[in-house]
């Protein structure tokens, strides 16, 4: 039994991307340490380790060809940076000029895409690592000594990364799909809590929590899509890739159905309080959430997936409960029961889609458009255009580039004032702590300082307990692996680990105790510079961008509604245009949620409109839920007398959403109410449904729900616009009253 558990444990570890990533780092660091120890050249450990670390930080998911190309670009950037640092190091003013130019340019690479953002960031890290190596080497070994060692470490990890991608082609796709279904399971379970048949629960808070969790689902969907797309290539996808692509499309459909709403749940709970219908809905949705979690484990462990029979029985119980209510013949329930019927049909189809995940190879390819949108630049010119469009003071990437550049320059000046012999940790700390948003910077600042203190304490204990340099070298490798295993999820522990690694490595060639005080002082200074920079250098307060994020969310919802109604005319087809509109709507919703999260982490003065922002986020996500309800049931409708009226009303809703979005974006004012939208909402609620078929009734009901959200959206949106305008006026007045302000 015990022997059988060891392979199972290894399989579970192998299925997690953090373990696999850490294993690559362990192989790279351990082999470097072993080679240096074997040849008695421990003085080479530090620069080689730093090269490995920098290259590992630049790594992004791709197939082996894409990763090879990325490694070539990375090594080219590393080589230029290392040589430039070595050449300019003796000339402080030229070094400062080079640092300013390179920091700005490499940060602006983030406008091209995630891969180039990682390469630019890692290149900056390697440049500072080079200065640390040059400063420690005191010019020993000639001009090419430090650059060559750094490049050797980076090249070794790059080679290992490419070989790994060639040997384990589909492992990252499995891991991302597993993460996607796991977070989908969390979303379904939280959505099930909305059906709780209890009066007085805070549905508004749960809807807000659901909107925030939806942003994690969107991130997981995007990560899975990019991982699959990088392995599709130009030819027909292979059997495994095709299978993962079908699982991804199933996840998209499950997400749309899970995020759909068919009626305000509190009204359903009140109307059917003495029935078990809401409990039946809650139970079925909860079982489907558990099924998503089991599917995630099956994908991760490469095991068969069995949806089970529990959900099938729960569906039968729900249908029986619904039939019982229908037989009561109460006319006041007619509209509500139609919505519950649509909800039941949606849950049944969701269950069927989850069941199809047990054998996705049987899905009919002819019914599915398998094309995916490639968001990466297709040429150098397009990449340049992306950067050029961000070269404006209003662009977040530009503001971050300016802020980081000035912070790095300030750190370089401070190191010459404090202790130029060991002060480059100041610049490195500033680079690590200074994040694009205030909230992220504040969090990193605190965790960086606490992690450094913890790392120094652990290092001191290791020095006292283990005087053997060989044992310390082994602990250094372990610390390096711990850094990469925790740097994204537990930054404080990651900081402690990298601090231990530095202490142990430097102790191999000198006295590690000499680094304790400089490391702590430099961390405090560098973190302080980063914190000050995010406050005073082109601060990017999310409260000022909230109206723009809200405008983009409504505009994306408007385009989503257009694509949905086209499919009610032509019939359901998950083509690229529809999936792109749906994904853009969810991406915009996730961006609005992220903007709100960042704003809530900012100082109180800059989040005076937090209540209005949270209310708008809830309303916007509710609107997206109603749209998803339309999308989940789309099918070609037969001709009906109400078709022209539905088309006219739909255009009215689209125009209203576009109008509110334009007002939020600053294109004209945004009144708190609109007579036209009020009349439209009333007309949508009063549309006759009695002579319509089920398809037309569902469209009319969903449009009525959407129309009911327009007024509250406009009211809260106008409040956001007024609050933003008031803040701008107050700032301008304060600037005019300041000394010398009248001349500006």
C-alpha positions as CSV (number, residue, x, y, z in Angstrom):
1,X,0.0,0.0,0.0
2,X,2.8,2.4,0.9
3,X,4.8,1.5,-2.2
4,X,1.7,2.1,-4.4
5,X,1.1,5.5,-2.9
6,X,4.6,6.8,-4.0
7,X,3.8,6.5,-7.7
8,X,0.4,8.1,-7.1
9,X,2.0,11.0,-5.3
10,X,4.6,11.5,-8.1
11,X,1.8,11.4,-10.7
12,X,-0.1,14.1,-8.8
13,X,3.0,16.2,-8.5
14,X,3.8,15.7,-12.2
15,X,0.3,16.9,-13.1
16,X,0.9,20.4,-11.5
17,X,2.6,23.1,-13.6
18,X,4.3,24.6,-10.5
19,X,6.1,21.3,-9.8
20,X,7.1,20.8,-13.4
21,X,8.4,24.4,-13.6
22,X,10.3,24.0,-10.4
23,X,11.7,20.7,-11.6
24,X,13.2,22.4,-14.7
25,X,14.8,25.0,-12.5
26,X,16.1,22.4,-10.1
27,X,17.8,20.5,-12.9
28,X,19.4,23.7,-14.3
29,X,20.6,25.0,-10.9
30,X,21.7,21.6,-9.6
31,X,23.7,20.9,-12.7
32,X,25.4,24.3,-12.6
33,X,26.2,23.9,-8.9
34,X,27.6,20.4,-9.4
35,X,29.8,21.4,-12.3
36,X,31.2,24.4,-10.5
37,X,31.8,22.3,-7.3
38,X,33.4,19.5,-9.4
39,X,35.9,21.9,-11.0
40,X,36.4,23.8,-7.7
41,X,35.2,27.1,-9.3
42,X,32.6,28.2,-6.9
43,X,33.3,31.8,-8.0
44,X,31.4,31.0,-11.2
45,X,28.2,30.0,-9.4
46,X,26.7,33.4,-8.8
47,X,26.7,34.7,-12.4
48,X,25.7,31.3,-13.8
49,X,22.8,31.1,-11.3
50,X,21.7,34.6,-12.1
51,X,21.7,33.8,-15.8
52,X,19.5,30.7,-15.2
53,X,17.1,32.7,-13.0
54,X,16.8,35.5,-15.6
55,X,16.1,33.1,-18.4
56,X,13.5,31.2,-16.3
57,X,11.7,34.5,-15.6
58,X,11.5,35.2,-19.3
59,X,9.8,31.8,-20.1
60,X,6.3,31.7,-21.5
61,X,4.2,28.8,-22.7
62,X,4.7,27.8,-26.4
63,X,5.4,24.9,-28.6
64,X,9.1,24.0,-29.0
65,X,9.5,26.0,-32.2
66,X,8.0,29.1,-30.7
67,X,10.0,28.6,-27.5
68,X,13.2,28.2,-29.5
69,X,12.5,31.5,-31.3
70,X,11.7,33.2,-28.0
71,X,14.9,31.9,-26.5
72,X,16.9,33.2,-29.4
73,X,15.3,36.7,-29.0
74,X,15.8,36.4,-25.2
75,X,19.5,35.5,-25.5
76,X,20.1,38.3,-28.0
77,X,18.5,40.8,-25.7
78,X,20.5,39.4,-22.8
79,X,23.7,39.6,-24.7
80,X,23.2,43.2,-25.7
81,X,22.3,44.1,-22.1
82,X,25.2,42.3,-20.5
83,X,27.8,43.8,-22.9
84,X,26.3,47.3,-22.6
85,X,26.4,47.1,-18.8
86,X,30.0,45.8,-18.8
87,X,31.1,48.6,-21.2
88,X,29.2,51.4,-19.4
89,X,29.8,50.3,-15.8
90,X,32.9,52.5,-15.3
91,X,31.1,55.6,-16.6
92,X,28.3,56.4,-14.2
93,X,26.6,59.1,-16.3
94,X,26.7,57.0,-19.5
95,X,25.5,54.0,-17.4
96,X,22.6,56.1,-16.1
97,X,21.6,57.2,-19.6
98,X,21.7,53.6,-20.8
99,X,19.6,52.5,-17.9
100,X,17.0,55.2,-18.5
101,X,16.7,54.4,-22.2
102,X,16.7,50.6,-21.9
103,X,14.2,50.6,-19.0
104,X,11.7,52.7,-21.0
105,X,12.1,50.8,-24.2
106,X,12.1,47.3,-22.7
107,X,9.0,48.2,-20.6
108,X,7.2,49.5,-23.7
109,X,7.7,46.0,-25.2
110,X,4.8,44.9,-23.0
111,X,2.5,46.7,-25.4
112,X,3.2,44.0,-28.0
113,X,2.2,41.0,-25.9
114,X,2.8,38.9,-22.9
115,X,5.8,37.1,-24.4
116,X,7.6,40.4,-25.1
117,X,6.7,41.8,-21.8
118,X,8.3,38.9,-20.1
119,X,11.4,39.1,-22.3
120,X,11.8,42.9,-21.6
121,X,11.3,42.5,-17.9
122,X,13.8,39.6,-17.7
123,X,16.3,41.6,-19.7
124,X,16.2,44.4,-17.2
125,X,16.7,41.9,-14.4
126,X,19.7,40.4,-16.2
127,X,21.2,43.8,-16.7
128,X,21.1,44.5,-13.0
129,X,22.4,41.0,-12.3
130,X,25.3,41.9,-14.6
131,X,26.1,45.0,-12.5
132,X,26.1,42.8,-9.4
133,X,28.5,40.3,-11.0
134,X,30.8,43.1,-12.3
135,X,30.8,44.8,-8.9
136,X,31.6,41.6,-7.1
137,X,34.2,40.6,-9.6
138,X,36.0,43.9,-9.3
139,X,37.1,43.6,-13.0
140,X,38.7,40.2,-12.6
141,X,38.6,37.8,-15.6
142,X,38.5,40.4,-18.4
143,X,35.8,42.2,-20.2
144,X,33.8,39.1,-21.3
145,X,33.9,37.2,-18.0
146,X,30.6,38.2,-16.4
147,X,28.6,38.5,-19.7
148,X,29.9,35.1,-20.8
149,X,28.9,33.4,-17.5
150,X,25.5,35.0,-17.4
151,X,24.9,34.0,-21.0
152,X,26.1,30.5,-20.3
153,X,23.6,30.1,-17.5
154,X,20.8,31.6,-19.5
155,X,21.6,29.5,-22.6
156,X,21.7,26.3,-20.5
157,X,18.2,26.9,-19.1
158,X,17.0,28.0,-22.5
159,X,18.2,24.7,-24.0
160,X,16.5,22.8,-21.2
161,X,13.3,24.7,-21.8
162,X,13.2,24.0,-25.5
163,X,14.0,20.3,-25.0
164,X,11.3,20.1,-22.4
165,X,8.7,21.7,-24.7
166,X,9.7,19.1,-27.4
167,X,9.5,16.1,-25.1
168,X,6.3,17.1,-23.2
169,X,4.3,18.8,-25.9
170,X,0.8,18.6,-24.5
171,X,1.5,18.9,-20.7
172,X,1.0,22.7,-20.5
173,X,-2.3,22.3,-22.3
174,X,-3.5,19.7,-19.9
175,X,-2.6,21.8,-16.9
176,X,-4.3,24.9,-18.2
177,X,-7.5,23.0,-19.2
178,X,-7.5,21.4,-15.7
179,X,-7.2,24.8,-14.1
180,X,-10.0,26.1,-16.3
181,X,-12.4,23.3,-15.3
182,X,-11.5,23.7,-11.7
183,X,-12.3,27.4,-11.6
184,X,-15.5,26.7,-13.7
185,X,-16.5,24.2,-10.9
186,X,-16.0,27.0,-8.3
187,X,-18.1,29.3,-10.4
188,X,-21.0,26.8,-10.7
189,X,-20.9,26.1,-7.0
190,X,-21.1,29.8,-6.2
191,X,-23.8,30.3,-8.8
192,X,-25.8,27.6,-7.1
193,X,-25.8,29.6,-3.9
194,X,-28.0,32.2,-5.7
195,X,-30.8,29.6,-5.8
196,X,-30.8,29.1,-2.1
197,X,-34.5,29.1,-1.2
198,X,-34.1,31.3,1.9
199,X,-35.5,34.8,2.3
200,X,-33.3,37.7,3.4
201,X,-30.0,36.5,2.0
202,X,-27.7,39.2,0.5
203,X,-28.0,38.3,-3.2
204,X,-26.3,41.6,-4.2
205,X,-23.1,40.6,-2.3
206,X,-23.2,37.1,-3.9
207,X,-23.7,38.6,-7.4
208,X,-20.6,40.8,-6.8
209,X,-18.6,37.8,-5.7
210,X,-19.8,36.0,-8.7
211,X,-18.7,38.9,-11.0
212,X,-15.2,38.8,-9.4
213,X,-14.9,35.0,-9.7
214,X,-16.0,35.3,-13.4
215,X,-12.8,37.3,-14.1
216,X,-10.8,34.3,-12.9
217,X,-12.8,32.0,-15.3
218,X,-12.1,34.5,-18.1
219,X,-8.3,34.5,-17.3
220,X,-8.3,30.7,-17.3
221,X,-10.2,30.5,-20.6
222,X,-7.7,32.9,-22.3
223,X,-4.7,30.9,-20.9
224,X,-6.2,27.6,-22.2
225,X,-6.9,29.1,-25.6
226,X,-3.5,30.6,-26.0
227,X,-1.8,27.3,-25.0
228,X,-3.9,25.3,-27.5
229,X,-3.5,27.9,-30.3
230,X,0.3,27.7,-30.0
231,X,0.2,24.0,-30.7
232,X,-2.3,24.0,-33.6
233,X,0.1,25.1,-36.3
234,X,-0.9,25.7,-39.9
235,X,-2.0,22.1,-40.6
236,X,-4.9,20.1,-39.4
237,X,-4.6,19.6,-35.6
238,X,-3.4,16.2,-34.3
239,X,-5.6,13.8,-32.4
240,X,-4.6,15.0,-29.0
241,X,-4.7,18.7,-29.9
242,X,-8.1,18.2,-31.5
243,X,-9.4,16.5,-28.3
244,X,-8.1,19.4,-26.1
245,X,-9.7,21.9,-28.5
246,X,-13.1,20.2,-28.2
247,X,-12.7,20.3,-24.4
248,X,-12.0,24.0,-24.6
249,X,-15.1,24.6,-26.7
250,X,-17.1,22.6,-24.2
251,X,-15.8,24.8,-21.4
252,X,-16.8,27.9,-23.4
253,X,-20.3,26.6,-23.8
254,X,-20.5,25.6,-20.1
255,X,-19.3,29.0,-19.1
256,X,-22.0,30.7,-21.2
257,X,-24.7,28.5,-19.8
258,X,-23.4,28.9,-16.3
259,X,-23.2,32.7,-16.5
260,X,-26.8,33.0,-17.9
261,X,-29.7,34.3,-15.9
262,X,-33.4,33.8,-16.8
263,X,-35.1,35.8,-14.0
264,X,-34.2,37.6,-10.8
265,X,-33.6,34.8,-8.4
266,X,-35.0,36.6,-5.4
267,X,-38.4,36.9,-7.1
268,X,-38.4,33.2,-8.0
269,X,-37.6,32.3,-4.4
270,X,-40.4,34.5,-3.1
271,X,-43.0,33.1,-5.6
272,X,-42.1,29.5,-5.1
273,X,-41.1,29.7,-1.4
274,X,-43.3,26.7,-0.5
275,X,-42.1,24.6,-3.4
276,X,-38.8,22.7,-3.7
277,X,-38.2,23.9,-7.2
278,X,-35.4,26.3,-6.2
279,X,-33.7,23.7,-4.1
280,X,-33.8,21.3,-7.1
281,X,-32.1,23.9,-9.3
282,X,-29.5,24.6,-6.6
283,X,-28.8,20.9,-6.2
284,X,-28.4,20.2,-9.9
285,X,-26.1,23.2,-10.5
286,X,-24.0,22.2,-7.5
287,X,-23.6,18.6,-8.8
288,X,-22.5,20.1,-12.1
289,X,-19.9,22.2,-10.3
290,X,-18.6,19.1,-8.6
291,X,-18.6,17.3,-12.0
292,X,-16.4,20.2,-13.4
293,X,-14.0,19.6,-10.5
294,X,-13.8,15.9,-11.2
295,X,-13.2,16.6,-14.9
296,X,-10.4,18.9,-13.9
297,X,-8.8,16.1,-11.9
298,X,-9.3,13.6,-14.7
299,X,-7.6,15.9,-17.3
300,X,-4.7,16.7,-14.9
301,X,-4.2,13.0,-14.1
302,X,-4.9,11.7,-17.6
303,X,-7.7,9.5,-16.4
304,X,-11.2,8.7,-17.8
305,X,-14.0,11.1,-16.8
306,X,-17.3,9.7,-15.7
307,X,-20.0,12.3,-15.2
308,X,-22.0,9.9,-13.0
309,X,-25.7,9.4,-12.5
310,X,-26.4,11.8,-9.7
311,X,-27.0,14.7,-12.0
312,X,-29.3,12.7,-14.2
313,X,-31.5,11.8,-11.2
314,X,-31.4,15.5,-10.0
315,X,-32.6,16.5,-13.5
316,X,-35.5,14.1,-13.3
317,X,-36.4,15.4,-9.8
318,X,-36.3,19.0,-11.2
319,X,-38.5,18.1,-14.2
320,X,-41.0,16.4,-11.8
321,X,-41.2,19.4,-9.6
322,X,-41.6,21.7,-12.5
323,X,-44.5,19.5,-13.9
324,X,-46.2,19.6,-10.6
325,X,-46.1,23.4,-10.5
326,X,-47.5,23.6,-14.0
327,X,-50.4,21.3,-13.2
328,X,-51.5,23.8,-10.5
329,X,-52.7,26.1,-13.3
330,X,-52.1,29.4,-11.5
331,X,-52.1,32.2,-14.0
332,X,-49.8,34.5,-11.9
333,X,-47.1,31.8,-12.2
334,X,-47.3,31.5,-16.0
335,X,-44.5,33.9,-16.8
336,X,-42.3,32.7,-13.9
337,X,-42.7,29.1,-14.8
338,X,-41.7,29.8,-18.4
339,X,-38.5,31.3,-17.0
340,X,-38.0,28.3,-14.7
341,X,-38.6,26.0,-17.7
342,X,-35.9,27.8,-19.7
343,X,-33.6,27.6,-16.7
344,X,-34.3,23.8,-16.5
345,X,-33.7,23.3,-20.2
346,X,-30.4,25.3,-19.9
347,X,-29.3,23.1,-17.0
348,X,-30.2,20.0,-18.9
349,X,-28.1,21.1,-21.9
350,X,-25.2,22.1,-19.5
351,X,-25.4,18.6,-18.1
352,X,-25.3,17.1,-21.6
353,X,-22.3,19.1,-22.5
354,X,-20.4,18.1,-19.4
355,X,-21.3,14.5,-20.2
356,X,-19.8,14.8,-23.7
357,X,-16.5,15.6,-22.0
358,X,-16.2,11.9,-21.2
359,X,-15.6,11.2,-24.9
360,X,-15.0,14.5,-26.7
361,X,-13.6,12.7,-29.8
362,X,-17.2,11.7,-30.7
363,X,-18.3,15.4,-31.0
364,X,-19.3,16.2,-34.6
365,X,-16.6,18.5,-36.1
366,X,-18.9,19.6,-38.8
367,X,-21.0,21.4,-36.3
368,X,-18.1,23.4,-34.9
369,X,-16.0,26.2,-36.3
370,X,-12.6,25.3,-34.9
371,X,-10.8,28.5,-35.9
372,X,-9.2,30.6,-33.1
373,X,-8.2,34.3,-33.3
374,X,-4.5,34.9,-33.2
375,X,-3.9,38.0,-31.1
376,X,-0.1,38.1,-31.5
377,X,1.4,40.6,-34.0
378,X,1.7,39.1,-37.5
379,X,4.6,41.4,-38.6
380,X,7.3,43.7,-37.3
381,X,5.2,46.6,-38.5
382,X,2.2,45.5,-36.6
383,X,4.3,45.1,-33.4
384,X,5.7,48.6,-33.9
385,X,2.2,50.0,-34.4
386,X,1.1,48.4,-31.1
387,X,4.0,50.2,-29.3
388,X,3.4,53.5,-31.1
389,X,-0.3,53.5,-30.1
390,X,0.7,53.3,-26.5
391,X,3.1,56.2,-26.7
392,X,0.7,58.6,-25.1
393,X,0.4,59.9,-21.5
394,X,-3.0,58.3,-21.2
395,X,-1.8,54.8,-21.9
396,X,-1.2,52.6,-18.8
397,X,1.9,51.0,-20.4
398,X,3.4,54.4,-21.1
399,X,2.7,55.7,-17.6
400,X,4.2,52.6,-16.1
401,X,7.3,52.8,-18.3
402,X,7.9,56.4,-17.3
403,X,7.3,55.6,-13.6
404,X,9.6,52.6,-13.6
405,X,12.3,54.5,-15.5
406,X,12.4,57.4,-13.1
407,X,12.3,55.0,-10.1
408,X,15.3,53.1,-11.5
409,X,17.2,56.3,-12.1
410,X,16.4,57.4,-8.5
411,X,17.6,54.1,-7.2
412,X,20.9,54.4,-9.1
413,X,21.5,57.8,-7.7
414,X,20.7,56.6,-4.2
415,X,23.1,53.7,-4.4
416,X,25.9,56.1,-5.1
417,X,24.9,58.1,-2.0
418,X,24.6,55.1,0.3
419,X,27.2,52.5,-0.6
420,X,28.1,52.2,-4.2
421,X,30.1,49.0,-3.6
422,X,27.0,46.9,-2.8
423,X,24.1,49.2,-3.7
424,X,22.7,47.5,-6.8
425,X,20.3,45.6,-4.7
426,X,18.5,48.9,-4.4
427,X,17.8,49.1,-8.1
428,X,16.9,45.4,-8.2
429,X,14.4,45.8,-5.4
430,X,12.9,48.9,-7.1
431,X,12.4,46.8,-10.3
432,X,10.8,43.9,-8.5
433,X,8.5,46.1,-6.3
434,X,7.3,48.8,-8.7
435,X,4.2,47.3,-10.3
436,X,1.8,48.9,-12.8
437,X,-0.9,49.5,-10.1
438,X,-0.8,51.1,-6.7
439,X,-2.4,48.1,-5.0
440,X,0.0,45.6,-6.5
441,X,3.0,47.8,-5.6
442,X,1.9,48.2,-2.0
443,X,1.4,44.5,-1.6
444,X,4.8,43.7,-3.1
445,X,6.4,46.4,-1.0
446,X,5.2,44.9,2.3
447,X,5.9,41.3,1.2
448,X,9.3,42.2,-0.2
449,X,10.4,43.8,3.1
450,X,9.0,41.0,5.3
451,X,10.4,38.3,2.9
452,X,13.8,39.8,3.1
453,X,13.8,39.9,6.9
454,X,12.6,36.3,6.9
455,X,15.2,35.3,4.4
456,X,18.0,36.9,6.5
457,X,16.8,35.1,9.6
458,X,16.7,31.8,7.8
459,X,20.1,32.5,6.2
460,X,21.6,33.3,9.6
461,X,20.2,30.0,11.0
462,X,21.6,28.0,8.1
463,X,25.0,29.6,8.6
464,X,25.0,28.7,12.3
465,X,23.7,25.1,11.8
466,X,25.6,24.1,8.7
467,X,29.2,25.3,8.3
468,X,29.9,23.0,5.4
469,X,30.0,24.8,2.1
470,X,28.8,21.8,0.3
471,X,25.7,21.6,2.5
472,X,25.1,25.3,2.0
473,X,25.4,24.8,-1.8
474,X,22.7,22.2,-1.7
475,X,20.5,24.6,0.3
476,X,21.1,27.3,-2.3
477,X,19.7,25.0,-5.0
478,X,16.7,24.3,-2.8
479,X,16.2,28.0,-2.2
480,X,16.3,28.7,-5.9
481,X,13.6,26.1,-6.6
482,X,11.5,27.4,-3.7
483,X,11.7,30.9,-5.2
484,X,10.2,29.8,-8.6
485,X,7.6,27.6,-6.8
486,X,6.3,30.5,-4.8
487,X,7.1,33.7,-6.6
488,X,3.6,34.0,-8.2
489,X,1.4,32.8,-5.4
490,X,3.4,33.5,-2.2
491,X,5.6,36.4,-3.0
492,X,6.9,36.9,0.6
493,X,8.1,33.2,0.7
494,X,9.6,33.7,-2.7
495,X,11.5,36.8,-1.6
496,X,12.8,34.9,1.5
497,X,14.0,32.1,-0.7
498,X,15.9,34.2,-3.2
499,X,17.4,36.1,-0.2
500,X,18.7,32.8,1.2
501,X,20.0,31.8,-2.2
502,X,22.0,35.0,-2.5
503,X,23.5,34.7,1.0
504,X,24.5,31.1,0.5
505,X,26.0,31.7,-2.9
506,X,28.0,34.7,-1.8
507,X,29.2,32.8,1.2
508,X,30.9,30.3,-1.2
509,X,33.4,33.0,-2.3
510,X,33.5,35.3,0.7
511,X,31.8,36.1,4.0
512,X,28.0,35.9,3.6
513,X,27.5,37.8,6.9
514,X,28.8,40.9,5.2
515,X,25.6,41.0,3.1
516,X,23.1,41.0,5.9
517,X,23.0,44.7,6.7
518,X,23.4,45.9,3.0
519,X,20.7,43.6,1.8
520,X,18.2,44.8,4.4
521,X,19.1,48.5,4.0
522,X,19.0,48.2,0.2
523,X,15.6,46.5,0.3
524,X,14.1,49.2,2.5
525,X,15.5,52.0,0.2
526,X,14.5,50.3,-3.0
527,X,11.0,49.5,-1.8
528,X,10.6,53.0,-0.5
529,X,11.6,54.5,-3.9
530,X,9.1,52.2,-5.7
531,X,6.3,53.1,-3.2
532,X,7.0,56.8,-3.7
533,X,7.2,56.5,-7.4
534,X,3.7,54.9,-7.7
535,X,2.3,57.8,-5.7
536,X,3.9,60.8,-7.4
537,X,5.1,59.8,-10.9
538,X,2.1,59.7,-13.3
539,X,0.0,57.8,-10.9
540,X,-2.5,55.5,-12.6
541,X,-5.5,55.7,-10.2
542,X,-8.1,53.1,-11.3
543,X,-10.9,55.4,-10.1
544,X,-10.0,57.7,-13.0
545,X,-10.2,54.8,-15.4
546,X,-13.4,53.3,-14.1
547,X,-15.7,55.1,-16.4
548,X,-13.6,54.0,-19.4
549,X,-13.6,50.4,-18.3
550,X,-17.4,50.6,-17.7
551,X,-17.8,52.1,-21.2
552,X,-15.9,49.2,-22.8
553,X,-17.9,46.7,-20.9
554,X,-21.2,48.1,-22.2
555,X,-19.9,48.5,-25.7
556,X,-18.8,44.9,-25.7
557,X,-22.2,43.7,-24.4
558,X,-23.8,45.7,-27.2
559,X,-21.8,43.8,-29.8
560,X,-22.5,40.5,-28.1
561,X,-26.2,41.2,-28.3
562,X,-25.9,41.9,-32.1
563,X,-24.2,38.6,-32.7
564,X,-26.7,36.7,-30.5
565,X,-29.7,38.1,-32.5
566,X,-28.0,37.3,-35.8
567,X,-28.0,33.7,-34.7
568,X,-31.7,33.8,-33.9
569,X,-32.2,34.6,-37.5
570,X,-29.7,32.2,-39.1
571,X,-29.6,29.4,-36.5
572,X,-27.1,28.4,-33.8
573,X,-23.5,28.2,-34.9
574,X,-20.5,28.7,-32.7
575,X,-18.5,30.5,-35.4
576,X,-15.5,32.7,-34.7
577,X,-17.5,36.0,-35.0
578,X,-19.9,34.8,-32.3
579,X,-17.3,33.3,-30.0
580,X,-15.1,36.5,-30.4
581,X,-18.0,38.8,-29.4
582,X,-18.8,36.5,-26.4
583,X,-15.2,36.4,-25.3
584,X,-14.7,40.2,-25.7
585,X,-17.8,40.8,-23.6
586,X,-16.5,38.5,-20.8
587,X,-13.0,40.0,-21.1
588,X,-14.4,43.5,-20.7
589,X,-16.4,42.4,-17.7
590,X,-13.3,40.8,-16.2
591,X,-11.3,44.0,-16.9
592,X,-14.0,46.1,-15.1
593,X,-13.9,43.7,-12.1
594,X,-10.1,44.0,-12.0
595,X,-10.2,47.8,-12.2
596,X,-12.6,47.7,-9.2
597,X,-10.3,45.4,-7.2
598,X,-7.3,47.6,-7.9
599,X,-9.3,50.7,-7.0
600,X,-10.4,49.3,-3.7
601,X,-6.7,48.8,-2.8
602,X,-5.9,52.5,-3.4
603,X,-5.9,55.3,-0.8
604,X,-9.4,56.4,0.4
605,X,-9.3,59.7,-1.4
606,X,-9.1,58.0,-4.7
607,X,-12.0,55.6,-4.2
608,X,-14.8,57.9,-3.1
609,X,-16.9,56.3,-5.9
610,X,-16.3,52.8,-4.7
611,X,-20.0,52.2,-3.9
612,X,-21.1,53.4,-7.3
613,X,-18.4,51.4,-9.0
614,X,-19.4,48.2,-7.2
615,X,-23.1,48.8,-8.0
616,X,-22.2,49.3,-11.7
617,X,-20.1,46.2,-11.8
618,X,-23.0,44.2,-10.3
619,X,-25.5,45.6,-12.8
620,X,-23.1,45.2,-15.8
621,X,-22.5,41.5,-14.8
622,X,-26.2,41.0,-14.4
623,X,-26.7,42.4,-17.9
624,X,-24.1,40.0,-19.2
625,X,-25.9,37.2,-17.4
626,X,-29.2,38.1,-19.2
627,X,-27.3,38.2,-22.5
628,X,-25.8,34.8,-21.8
629,X,-29.3,33.5,-21.2
630,X,-30.2,34.7,-24.7
631,X,-27.0,33.1,-26.1
632,X,-27.5,29.8,-24.4
633,X,-30.9,29.2,-26.1
634,X,-30.1,30.7,-29.5
635,X,-31.8,28.9,-32.4
636,X,-33.4,29.8,-35.7
637,X,-36.9,31.1,-34.9
638,X,-39.9,30.5,-37.1
639,X,-41.7,33.5,-38.6
640,X,-44.0,35.3,-36.2
641,X,-46.0,38.5,-36.1
642,X,-43.7,39.8,-33.3
643,X,-40.5,39.5,-35.4
644,X,-40.5,43.1,-36.6
645,X,-41.2,44.4,-33.1
646,X,-38.5,42.2,-31.6
647,X,-36.0,43.5,-34.2
648,X,-37.0,47.1,-33.5
649,X,-36.8,46.6,-29.7
650,X,-33.4,44.9,-30.0
651,X,-32.0,47.8,-31.9
652,X,-33.4,50.1,-29.3
653,X,-31.6,48.2,-26.6
654,X,-28.3,48.2,-28.6
655,X,-28.6,52.0,-29.2
656,X,-29.3,52.5,-25.5
657,X,-26.2,50.5,-24.5
658,X,-24.1,52.3,-27.0
659,X,-25.4,55.7,-25.8
660,X,-24.6,54.9,-22.2
661,X,-21.2,53.6,-23.2
662,X,-20.5,56.8,-25.2
663,X,-21.5,59.0,-22.2
664,X,-19.2,57.0,-19.9
665,X,-16.4,57.3,-22.4
666,X,-16.7,61.1,-22.3
667,X,-18.4,61.6,-25.6
668,X,-21.0,64.0,-24.4
669,X,-22.7,64.1,-21.0
670,X,-24.6,61.3,-19.4
671,X,-28.0,62.2,-18.0
672,X,-29.2,60.2,-15.0
673,X,-32.4,59.2,-16.8
674,X,-33.7,58.9,-20.3
675,X,-37.4,59.1,-21.3
676,X,-36.7,57.1,-24.5
677,X,-35.0,54.3,-22.5
678,X,-37.7,54.3,-19.9
679,X,-40.4,54.0,-22.6
680,X,-38.3,51.2,-24.2
681,X,-38.1,49.3,-20.9
682,X,-41.9,49.6,-20.3
683,X,-42.6,48.5,-23.8
684,X,-40.3,45.5,-23.4
685,X,-42.0,44.4,-20.2
686,X,-45.5,44.8,-21.8
687,X,-44.8,42.8,-25.0
688,X,-47.5,40.2,-25.4
689,X,-46.3,36.6,-25.1
690,X,-49.5,34.6,-25.1
691,X,-49.7,33.8,-28.8
692,X,-45.9,33.3,-29.2
693,X,-44.0,30.0,-29.3
694,X,-41.5,29.1,-26.7
695,X,-38.5,30.5,-28.6
696,X,-40.1,33.9,-29.1
697,X,-41.4,33.9,-25.5
698,X,-37.8,33.4,-24.2
699,X,-36.4,36.2,-26.4
700,X,-39.2,38.5,-25.2
701,X,-38.6,37.6,-21.6
702,X,-34.8,38.1,-21.8
703,X,-35.2,41.4,-23.7
704,X,-37.6,42.5,-21.0
705,X,-35.0,41.7,-18.3
706,X,-32.3,43.5,-20.2
707,X,-34.5,46.5,-20.6
708,X,-35.1,46.6,-16.9
709,X,-31.3,47.0,-16.3
710,X,-30.9,50.0,-18.6
711,X,-32.3,52.6,-16.3
712,X,-30.2,51.6,-13.2
713,X,-27.1,51.4,-15.4
714,X,-27.6,54.9,-16.7
715,X,-28.3,56.3,-13.2
716,X,-25.2,54.7,-11.7
717,X,-23.1,55.5,-14.7
718,X,-24.1,59.2,-14.5
719,X,-23.0,59.2,-10.9
720,X,-19.6,57.8,-11.9
721,X,-19.2,60.5,-14.5
722,X,-20.2,63.3,-12.0
723,X,-17.8,62.0,-9.4
724,X,-14.9,61.8,-11.8
725,X,-15.6,65.3,-13.1
726,X,-15.8,66.7,-9.6
727,X,-12.4,65.1,-8.7
728,X,-10.8,66.6,-11.8
729,X,-12.2,70.1,-11.0
730,X,-10.9,69.8,-7.4
731,X,-7.5,68.9,-8.6
732,X,-7.4,71.8,-11.1
733,X,-8.6,74.2,-8.3
734,X,-5.9,72.8,-6.0
735,X,-3.3,73.3,-8.7
736,X,-4.3,76.9,-9.3
737,X,-4.1,77.7,-5.6
738,X,-0.7,76.1,-5.2
739,X,2.4,78.4,-5.3
740,X,3.0,79.1,-8.9
741,X,-0.1,77.3,-9.9
742,X,-1.7,80.3,-11.6
743,X,1.0,80.3,-14.3
744,X,0.4,76.7,-15.3
